[in-house]
């Protein structure tokens, strides 16, 4: 029997093409830090859905995780942006950090609505599915063109939002990958930025809603069998009763028909919304060259952001403040040469002090490590010396036993044998054997 081959994790067709196209796309982490409520937690999840597929949608934060941990690990993982949400005494705060060297943009969230709130207020709810497999298109609206009168922080703000999403490539991108739109609109009256998220829908152009149902093959809401995929016209005497009946009139048996004017008014879109498809699009009957009406359906989340501060560097290693909104410290990117030089000198001094402390800390770590290794080496040598001394003092079982006074005494007195030969031999006690023992 042939062995089943696992191919669920293999990218094929459009998935592989989309993956190869998004290799150079910016990656992002969206986190919350500090004590936040359930609403801000849900807002973090909604923002992750907006930034898909180029974000860590299943990133799990722990209470012991600090912002410094993400700033350290994110560049290693190829992450280019960090969006951090927290709650202050005034309002929720959002920081957009460009990794690894900044700048950092701090916003105050004036108002926001979650995805579930937007879908509840919409007239027709839609189920989200394949729209999040490709990155959204970013649209910047109402930003003033660059000029000497334009505030200098607005071009930087516009480029920061642009860098969050992959750049458009009209020559290589596919029309079927354009499924969502992120709208960033600047409000000059309030000085805020509006954040909106839409899903692109394509409908038949120039036909009424009932004709559209026939073309799309969608079942009627009142049909008992919704799984068939066909309209139930069994209760209608004629197809005209279904297509031309006015809205609100009774069902079969009525003679009133919808006029041409009312039919045109109920058509999906006008000439301004009609476009000719340049390529095949997702959905039924959306072929190349057909005229379709394009609509945007908002799915959320919705935010109103106020820019508070733009600073160089990242949190913990912040540099000069490029823009500030409040108080006498309002900088607006316009400083005199003396102020700029003093500010630069102070940042250089801080950076030098930080580097000096880091070097001292590293040297202390190396010194303690060397002392520890030296102590271990000394203890090892002492233990080896003690082992050698104990080996020398121990009694050797194979050591020969020497007799005391056996040969030496006879050699010292050579004439004693002759003198004693005349007399009777004296009886001598046997010599004692001595063993040499060491300390145990």
VENNOR-V332378 format. One record per helix or strand of 2 or more residues. SS is the DSSP state (alpha for helix, beta for strand). FROM is the first residue (numbers start at 0). TO is the last residue. If there is no record, write none. Layout:
# VENNOR-V332378
ss=SS from=FROM to=TO
ss=SS from=FROM to=TO
This chain:
# VENNOR-V332378
ss=alpha from=13 to=20
ss=beta from=27 to=31
ss=alpha from=37 to=50
ss=alpha from=66 to=76
ss=beta from=80 to=86
ss=beta from=91 to=97
ss=beta from=101 to=112
ss=alpha from=114 to=120
ss=alpha from=129 to=132
ss=beta from=136 to=140
ss=alpha from=151 to=161
ss=alpha from=174 to=176
ss=beta from=179 to=186
ss=beta from=191 to=203
ss=alpha from=208 to=215
ss=alpha from=238 to=242
ss=alpha from=259 to=264
ss=beta from=273 to=275
ss=beta from=290 to=297
ss=beta from=301 to=313
ss=beta from=316 to=323
ss=alpha from=336 to=392
ss=alpha from=407 to=411
ss=alpha from=415 to=421
